[in-house]
Amino acid sequence: MIIIRAARFDDAEALPAIEQSAGEAFRAIADLAWLAEGDNVSVERHRQLIAEGACWVAADGQDRPVGFLSAGIEGDTLHIWELDVRLDRQGSGIGRALLERATGDARRRGLAAVTLTTFRAVAWNAPFYRKFGFRVLEDPGIDERLASLLGDEAEHGMPLDQRCAMQLDLSREDTR
Ligand SMILES: CC(C)(COP(=O)(O)OP(=O)(O)OC[C@H]1O[C@@H](n2cnc3c(N)ncnc32)[C@H](O)[C@@H]1OP(=O)(O)O)[C@@H](O)C(=O)NCCC(=O)NCCS
């Protein structure tokens, strides 16, 4: 049994190991296998994001996190920083459930959009988000904030031509 709940402060210590395990999925892609060796978000940063109130975990029957989505509110937008599901739990609907919880929360808060950056061609990245209505923002549709995030990623070794920014526009949804 998996429950999606708001992350608690004491969940933070479990999250880097989940990110590490989730990243193992990239070993299946020769060009991107190095991502499985990359640094994870620190416990301290997770605590900070949890305190901001836009982080959720997928918890198992013992209330142990097996996946998480961490996000933050940037103006009128919910920006997703990380979405990770432990490798042995992938492919069973947990990622979808976390994303639905986060987008539902953004709607309840009356936010205009949900954004993120991801890989264009990795099956569980842009194509996954597209199924939820996210669309890739191409230049000049990318605002300064997202352009700067893509720039930072490139500085940290990410192949810029394979990355993209995506947005789910909530402002045009029918709320009747
Ligand atoms: C992305 C991620 C969180 C998805 O979580 P998940 O629990 O495995 O996803 P779900 O079981 O809810 O699957 C939802 C959709 O994701 C896609 N998907 C997930 N894993 C996939 C895989 N290995 N290959 C192809 N598509 C995949 C499918 O489109 C699936 O939709 P479908 O069920 O209609 O076919 C998970 O794969 C993960 O942690 N990946 C590594 C880290 C990562 O890339 N995070 C996203 C960074 S932007």
The ligand as an ORCA input file, in Angstrom:
! r2SCAN-3c Opt
* xyz 0 1
  C      10.218      9.660    -13.509
  C       9.775      8.738    -12.386
  C       9.650      9.533    -11.094
  C       8.395      8.167    -12.756
  O       7.917      7.427    -11.657
  P       7.256      5.987    -11.841
  O       6.625      5.647    -10.547
  O       8.251      5.039    -12.388
  O       6.172      6.317    -12.963
  P       4.733      5.682    -13.148
  O       4.757      4.218    -12.820
  O       3.746      6.524    -12.427
  O       4.573      5.821    -14.710
  C       3.998      6.947    -15.289
  C       4.484      7.078    -16.716
  O       5.898      7.253    -16.734
  C       6.434      6.688    -17.925
  N       7.490      5.785    -17.517
  C       7.867      5.515    -16.250
  N       8.933      4.717    -16.245
  C       9.216      4.461    -17.534
  C      10.222      3.697    -18.198
  N      11.170      3.041    -17.518
  N      10.226      3.666    -19.528
  C       9.283      4.320    -20.230
  N       8.335      5.083    -19.660
  C       8.298      5.142    -18.348
  C       5.298      6.037    -18.646
  O       4.902      7.014    -19.585
  C       4.223      5.891    -17.593
  O       2.966      6.037    -18.136
  P       2.063      4.745    -18.475
  O       1.884      4.049    -17.174
  O       0.831      5.360    -19.003
  O       2.848      3.955    -19.467
  C      10.765      7.553    -12.174
  O      10.875      6.851    -13.398
  C      12.142      7.998    -11.726
  O      12.380      8.177    -10.524
  N      13.072      8.153    -12.687
  C      14.451      8.535    -12.399
  C      14.557      9.973    -11.945
  C      13.958     10.933    -12.938
  O      14.232     10.880    -14.125
  N      13.114     11.830    -12.409
  C      12.455     12.857    -13.213
  C      13.359     14.020    -13.369
  S      12.618     15.334    -14.320
*
